[in-house]
Amino acid sequence: MFDENERLANQEAHWLYAAMRAEKAIEQKDFARCARWKRILEILDESPAAKSAGSKY
């Protein structure tokens, strides 16, 4: 089981990965794929884990 710090690090890794994928899609001018990754970032931001992570900073 993850402790709180490991859970937050895991969540931030997901955000970073999605942001990097969206940036790569923009570089390749694949805006449909970028929109999908942007939506994934929005979903991650709306998750309960994101809400608790945000309250810690």
N, C-alpha and C positions, 0 to 999 in steps of 0.2 A: 504494500500500500504506500502511496506517495504521501510525504509530509507536505505541509502547506507551501514551503519554498520550492519543492520539486514540482508540485502541481502548477505553481505560477510560472516557473521556468518552462514547463511543457507548453502551457498556454501561449507564452510569449514566442516560443519557437514556432508554433503554428501560425501566429500572426506574421512573423518574419518570413516564413516560407511562402505564405500566400502573397505578401507584399512583393517579394522578389519575383514570384511567378507573374504577377500583374505587371511589374516593371518590364520584365522580359517580353511580355506580350505587346506592350506599348512600343518597345524598341523594334519589334518585328512588324509593327503596324497591324497587329491582329486584335482589333478592338472588340470583337465579339468575345474572344477568350479573356481579354482584359476585364470586360464587364462581368464575366463569370467569377473571376478571382476577386474582383471588387465586391461582388455579392457575398462571397465566402468571408471576406474580411468583415462585412457588415454583420453576418450571422455570428461570427466569432465575437464581435463586439457586443452583440445582444445577449450572449449566453450568460447564465448565472455566474459562471466562473469569472467572466470578464468584469461583471459588476463587483464581485468581491475583490478582484485584483485591483480595480480602480480605486476602491476605498482605502487601499493600503498605501497609496502614493500621494 
